[in-house]
Amino acid sequence: AVATKPLNWWVGPATVAIAIPLFAQCDRLKRIWTPLLIALFAGSVVAMLSAIGIAWALGGSWETLASLMPKSATMPIAIPMAERFGGLPALAAVAVVITGVVGTVISHPLLRVLKVTDPAARGFAIGLTAHAIGMARELQVNQVSGSFAALAMGLNGILTALLMPILLAGI
């Protein structure tokens, strides 16, 4: 607890630094909340089902499926979710890191090819797919994009925690 005290102190200012640019977008958020929720739901479900679909097609065990399913949620959510459903926490952690790094590396070229230029759309897509690593990168590029990435990361973590038990029950 003593060793993490300085880190815990910085969580407050970091949260405010992310929240202020997002708060400045309140009017816009009110206008686009429906497409954001649709993108959130679609992105979250596709991320989970594609991960377990590929693992299943390659002969992955239940342990592997449960470890890979929450890969697009941020690590503090993915690890306990994987563990709760019989997955390996270490494999879940590796899957989260790989997802974040690959998502961050390919997102800008892919969004450029798709001609997605709106910072809110770019940030939300990157935060949804590349979670904390993508959000950190977006905060360096553009405050609005970074704020929407933070929003997507948080909402996707919550949705993953809610949907994963439901989706696994259907398998």
VEXFIDREN-246180 format. One record per residue (C-alpha): residue number from 1; z negated, y, x. Coordinates in pm, whole numbers. Example, Ala and Ser with C-alpha at 12.3 -4.5 7.8 and 13.67 -1.06 7.14 Angstrom:
2
{1 {-780 -450 1230}},
{2 {-714 -106 1367}},
***
This chain:
171
{1 {0 0 0}},
{2 {-80 239 284}},
{3 {246 163 461}},
{4 {455 240 153}},
{5 {270 558 56}},
{6 {528 793 216}},
{7 {810 600 50}},
{8 {638 616 -289}},
{9 {590 991 -246}},
{10 {968 1038 -200}},
{11 {1053 851 -521}},
{12 {958 1154 -733}},
{13 {1179 1409 -552}},
{14 {1464 1157 -533}},
{15 {1446 1099 -908}},
{16 {1452 1472 -974}},
{17 {1744 1517 -733}},
{18 {1943 1264 -937}},
{19 {1821 1386 -1277}},
{20 {1901 1758 -1236}},
{21 {2281 1717 -1208}},
{22 {2276 1465 -1494}},
{23 {2069 1701 -1710}},
{24 {2333 1967 -1648}},
{25 {2579 1725 -1814}},
{26 {2377 1687 -2137}},
{27 {2641 1847 -2359}},
{28 {2908 1624 -2210}},
{29 {2688 1315 -2245}},
{30 {2648 1389 -2615}},
{31 {3028 1399 -2652}},
{32 {3105 1081 -2456}},
{33 {2810 853 -2528}},
{34 {3016 612 -2741}},
{35 {3279 538 -2471}},
{36 {3001 515 -2212}},
{37 {2814 255 -2418}},
{38 {3135 57 -2476}},
{39 {3212 64 -2102}},
{40 {2853 -32 -2024}},
{41 {2856 -329 -2260}},
{42 {3200 -449 -2153}},
{43 {3129 -404 -1783}},
{44 {2792 -576 -1797}},
{45 {2917 -876 -1994}},
{46 {3232 -917 -1783}},
{47 {3030 -894 -1461}},
{48 {2789 -1166 -1570}},
{49 {3043 -1401 -1731}},
{50 {3298 -1370 -1450}},
{51 {3032 -1450 -1189}},
{52 {2915 -1764 -1365}},
{53 {3269 -1860 -1469}},
{54 {3393 -1857 -1111}},
{55 {3081 -2037 -984}},
{56 {3112 -2299 -1260}},
{57 {3485 -2351 -1190}},
{58 {3401 -2411 -824}},
{59 {3135 -2669 -918}},
{60 {2828 -2450 -881}},
{61 {2494 -2583 -995}},
{62 {2271 -2420 -1257}},
{63 {2072 -2277 -968}},
{64 {2386 -2109 -832}},
{65 {2495 -1980 -1174}},
{66 {2153 -1829 -1244}},
{67 {2150 -1671 -898}},
{68 {2494 -1510 -928}},
{69 {2483 -1396 -1289}},
{70 {2276 -1077 -1233}},
{71 {2476 -971 -923}},
{72 {2582 -639 -1073}},
{73 {2228 -533 -1159}},
{74 {2026 -361 -892}},
{75 {1812 -583 -668}},
{76 {1470 -517 -830}},
{77 {1615 -650 -1155}},
{78 {1852 -920 -1025}},
{79 {1599 -1108 -813}},
{80 {1333 -1165 -1082}},
{81 {1600 -1239 -1345}},
{82 {1759 -1505 -1124}},
{83 {1420 -1653 -1041}},
{84 {1311 -1657 -1406}},
{85 {1611 -1869 -1505}},
{86 {1595 -2116 -1216}},
{87 {1805 -1935 -959}},
{88 {1735 -1869 -594}},
{89 {1602 -1518 -524}},
{90 {1759 -1513 -176}},
{91 {2103 -1603 -313}},
{92 {2068 -1340 -585}},
{93 {1979 -1080 -320}},
{94 {2283 -1171 -110}},
{95 {2508 -1158 -419}},
{96 {2374 -811 -507}},
{97 {2438 -680 -155}},
{98 {2788 -825 -138}},
{99 {2869 -688 -484}},
{100 {2742 -343 -387}},
{101 {2925 -329 -57}},
{102 {3256 -468 -185}},
{103 {3237 -253 -499}},
{104 {3175 58 -293}},
{105 {3456 -18 -47}},
{106 {3724 -97 -305}},
{107 {3624 146 -581}},
{108 {3777 467 -445}},
{109 {4119 318 -361}},
{110 {4125 127 -691}},
{111 {4028 429 -900}},
{112 {4288 636 -713}},
{113 {4560 380 -797}},
{114 {4442 380 -1160}},
{115 {4454 763 -1153}},
{116 {4091 798 -1265}},
{117 {3998 1149 -1151}},
{118 {3716 1250 -1386}},
{119 {3389 1248 -1184}},
{120 {3189 1118 -1481}},
{121 {3423 823 -1537}},
{122 {3445 748 -1164}},
{123 {3069 764 -1118}},
{124 {2992 557 -1425}},
{125 {3239 285 -1320}},
{126 {3104 274 -966}},
{127 {2739 274 -1073}},
{128 {2810 -3 -1320}},
{129 {2977 -226 -1064}},
{130 {2838 -129 -724}},
{131 {2484 -30 -833}},
{132 {2258 140 -572}},
{133 {2503 123 -282}},
{134 {2782 273 -492}},
{135 {2548 534 -637}},
{136 {2432 642 -292}},
{137 {2793 684 -184}},
{138 {2882 879 -498}},
{139 {2589 1115 -444}},
{140 {2745 1201 -107}},
{141 {3088 1260 -263}},
{142 {3008 1451 -582}},
{143 {2681 1534 -762}},
{144 {2825 1475 -1108}},
{145 {2980 1143 -1005}},
{146 {2654 1041 -835}},
{147 {2452 1129 -1145}},
{148 {2675 923 -1371}},
{149 {2657 638 -1120}},
{150 {2276 653 -1136}},
{151 {2290 651 -1515}},
{152 {2523 349 -1519}},
{153 {2315 163 -1262}},
{154 {1996 209 -1464}},
{155 {2153 124 -1798}},
{156 {2331 -180 -1656}},
{157 {2005 -309 -1512}},
{158 {1840 -284 -1853}},
{159 {2136 -440 -2032}},
{160 {2159 -723 -1780}},
{161 {1790 -802 -1833}},
{162 {1845 -805 -2211}},
{163 {2175 -996 -2222}},
{164 {2126 -1254 -1947}},
{165 {1884 -1470 -2151}},
{166 {2118 -1455 -2453}},
{167 {2429 -1545 -2251}},
{168 {2251 -1826 -2065}},
{169 {2128 -1970 -2394}},
{170 {2492 -2006 -2498}},
{171 {2583 -2214 -2193}},
***
